[in-house]
Amino acid sequence: MTILQQALIFAWLVASVLLCIRVRRLEPAQLRAAVHLCLPVLVLALPVLASRFFRWPANLEKWIFFSILIVFSLWQLISCRKHGRKAHVYDRTASWLSFLLMLAATVLSLTGHREFCLPVVLWWVILVALVSSLRVLLILMNHYYRNYVGHRVESEGKSIRITWFYDLLKMTVFPVLFVSLLPFSIVWASYLSGLDHLARTLILTPFIKLMTAQGEPALTVSMLMLLISVALFYVFRYLNYFIKSWYGVLKRARTGTDEEFTLANNLIAVLVWFLYAVVIVNLLNIPTGALAMVGTGLAAGVGLAMKDIINNAVYGIQLMSGRLKVGDWIVCDGMRGQVSAISYQSTQVRTIDGGLVSFLNADLFGKNFKNLTRGYAYEFVKIIFGVRYGTDVEKVRSVVQEALLPLQVRNENGMDVVDPARGVSVVFEEFADSSVNVAVKQFVLVHLKAVYTAQAQELIYNALNASGIEIPFPQRDIHIVTQE
């Protein structure tokens, strides 16, 4: 390792640690404590990096390095005890980990394992620099969201058109970088310590290697393959989210309705994760013949054992394909509510009293449930009241229609509460025993039926009283005959 490489690594370490402390906007006391806690590691990096360039006498090298580790271990311990309580929990944890690693390196040096002592300390230095750099990038990403993406989300609403780049960083880039920190720092430290063969062994040599009866590799897992598998998991997870989101955007733009696409989302998820499974099988060299044999053997048993589960899944697909969707209002078994979730096993309905009822898909499919909002968002509402015989029905009609005008407005989504195509009609209903019954007929938004009915009844009652129209109540005459 040249002097330039040493200088660059040391400069990177110092810059990343100090920048990480600065951008977190700590309180002054926490800021001073963080600097004191990280100083031992920063200063220790100098002799560690220099040891790869300057060669000390062989008889003194062991004791010089041991003395350096003792001094810095004590320094780190004193800093932890003195400034740990004032520091942020992240800095306090990192400083105690640094002390434990210095202590372990000191023991290795004392027991004559200096060839492992130097790579361990160098690994920690590189890992601290990598973690600090990643933490700085994470803080900058959060600033980017608050300053640029967040304002657009608040004004325009959350959409993949706005958040796709932030979601890519959050769901894929940073998780992959975080998972790669530990193995990458180990390999890099081994390389800088002159242990090139160890670096290649760590990253390329399979730690799981199964063979077939013919001597061919059946399952091969190395650190590189494992890292690629984990990285692909985050890539396919974002791909699943990305496709679902764009499908929803395009579908809503074409239909003009804000709805959930449960079936389409499930199909997209199945296809994406199936593709991921195929890639992993080929990457890890998993024998497909063995998988086919196992799958064939389990198919019959699983089919019998999971008959009900498969039955519910099939009916769930049929429900999601057209008969039902999340957000629909239904009436089933005398219960009225809104569909809150549809899975491959059950459908959950939130009732009007706040309860949550779960129906198995097979049971719900066989029931004569009524979908109140499928194809039409309004429900018929009829309010019946009585007026005294001899009352002018035309006057009643005029009073009631005028009283209900305040309810013929739009809701928060811009939809008419009362269907304007049908309006509000007041009609003669029947001749009752004590009154002439009048019916108010209208089509109201399904989810507002209860609220609308209560408000309409109150308005009708007040309007009839204000107009002097009598609402009779049943009367009975009782004649008592006495015998003398």
Secondary structure by P-SEA (a helix, b strand, c coil): ccaaaaaaaaaaaaaaaaaaaacccccaaaaaaaaaaaaaaaaaaaaaaaaacccccccaaaaaaaaaaaaaaaaaaaaaaaccccccaaaaaaaaaaaaaaaaaaaaaaacaaaaaaaaaaaaaaaaaaaaaaaaaaaaaaaaaaccaaaaaaaccccccccaaaaaaaccaaaaaaaaaaaaaaaaaaaaacaaaaaaaacccccbbbbcccccccbbbcaaaaaaaaaaaaaaaaaaaaaaaaaaaaaaaaacccccaaaaaaaaaaaaaaaaaaaaaaaacccaaaaaaaaaaaaaaaaaaaaaaaaaaaaaaaaaaccccccccccccccccccccccccbbbbbcccbbbbbbcaaaaaacccccccccccbbbbbbbbbbcccccaaaaaaaaaaaacccccccccccccccccccbbbbbcccccccbbbbbbbbccccaaaaaaaaaaaaaaaaaaaaccccccbbbbbbbbbcc
